[in-house]
Amino acid sequence: MSKRTKQSIDPEMVAFEDALLRSVDQAMQGEGRITTAEQIAVRRGRPHGSVKAQPKVSTTIRFDQDVLDALKATGRGWQTRVNDAMRDWVARQLKNN
């Protein structure tokens, strides 16, 4: 088995090893930021901090196919526009009663 010479050592590996040793030294001294597996885990759903005072509720509603096609044809945000239209309709109904 031949010994490795300095020329055969990958400079990226040397840099990685140096950075790793510095990180270990910092951790041993209580410095730096340690990331746990739980912090790394990818979370699904909305990011934290985007919770509204009145969050929307998931529901099922049935539309005629032509109506649904027309709504979707308006592009992204069609569900929000339907929600806004329904909010206006409800406000008018409450105003008239």
C-alpha positions as CSV (number, residue, x, y, z in Angstrom):
1,M,0.0,0.0,0.0
2,S,1.4,3.4,-1.0
3,K,1.4,6.4,1.2
4,R,-0.5,9.5,0.0
5,T,1.5,12.5,-0.8
6,K,0.4,16.0,-0.3
7,Q,0.0,16.4,-4.0
8,S,-2.5,13.5,-4.2
9,I,-4.8,15.0,-1.5
10,D,-7.9,16.7,-2.8
11,P,-7.8,20.4,-1.8
12,E,-11.6,20.4,-1.4
13,M,-11.4,17.5,1.1
14,V,-8.7,19.4,3.0
15,A,-10.9,22.5,3.2
16,F,-13.9,20.4,4.2
17,E,-11.9,18.7,7.0
18,D,-10.6,22.0,8.3
19,A,-14.2,23.5,8.3
20,L,-15.5,20.3,10.0
21,L,-12.8,20.5,12.7
22,R,-13.6,24.2,13.3
23,S,-17.3,23.4,13.7
24,V,-16.5,20.6,16.2
25,D,-14.3,23.0,18.2
26,Q,-17.0,25.6,18.2
27,A,-19.6,23.1,19.3
28,M,-17.4,21.8,22.1
29,Q,-16.9,25.4,23.3
30,G,-20.7,26.1,23.1
31,E,-20.3,28.5,20.2
32,G,-22.0,28.5,16.9
33,R,-25.4,27.1,15.9
34,I,-26.2,23.5,16.2
35,T,-28.9,22.2,13.9
36,T,-30.9,19.2,15.0
37,A,-32.6,16.7,12.7
38,E,-36.0,18.1,13.7
39,Q,-34.9,21.6,12.6
40,I,-33.8,20.2,9.3
41,A,-36.9,18.2,8.6
42,V,-39.0,19.6,5.8
43,R,-42.5,20.6,7.0
44,R,-45.5,20.5,4.8
45,G,-48.2,23.2,4.7
46,R,-48.1,26.9,5.3
47,P,-45.0,28.4,6.8
48,H,-45.1,29.4,10.5
49,G,-46.3,32.9,11.1
50,S,-48.8,33.0,8.3
51,V,-51.8,32.2,10.4
52,K,-54.7,34.6,10.0
53,A,-57.1,35.7,12.8
54,Q,-59.9,34.1,10.7
55,P,-58.3,31.2,8.8
56,K,-60.1,29.8,5.8
57,V,-61.9,26.5,6.2
58,S,-61.6,23.7,3.7
59,T,-65.0,22.5,2.3
60,T,-66.5,20.8,-0.7
61,I,-68.8,22.6,-3.1
62,R,-70.2,21.2,-6.3
63,F,-70.3,23.3,-9.5
64,D,-71.6,22.6,-12.9
65,Q,-68.7,21.6,-15.2
66,D,-69.1,24.7,-17.4
67,V,-69.1,27.0,-14.4
68,L,-66.0,25.4,-13.0
69,D,-64.2,25.5,-16.3
70,A,-65.0,29.2,-16.7
71,L,-63.7,30.0,-13.1
72,K,-60.5,28.0,-13.7
73,A,-60.0,29.8,-17.1
74,T,-59.6,33.1,-15.2
75,G,-56.2,31.8,-14.0
76,R,-54.4,31.4,-10.7
77,G,-56.3,32.8,-7.7
78,W,-59.7,31.7,-9.0
79,Q,-60.7,30.2,-5.7
80,T,-59.8,33.5,-3.9
81,R,-61.9,35.4,-6.4
82,V,-64.9,33.0,-5.8
83,N,-64.4,33.6,-2.1
84,D,-64.5,37.4,-2.6
85,A,-67.6,37.1,-4.8
86,M,-69.4,35.0,-2.2
87,R,-68.4,37.5,0.6
88,D,-69.9,40.3,-1.5
89,W,-73.1,38.3,-2.1
90,V,-73.5,37.5,1.6
91,A,-73.0,41.1,2.6
92,R,-75.7,42.2,0.1
93,Q,-78.1,39.5,1.4
94,L,-77.5,40.7,5.0
95,K,-78.0,44.3,4.0
96,N,-81.3,43.5,2.2
97,N,-82.7,41.5,5.2
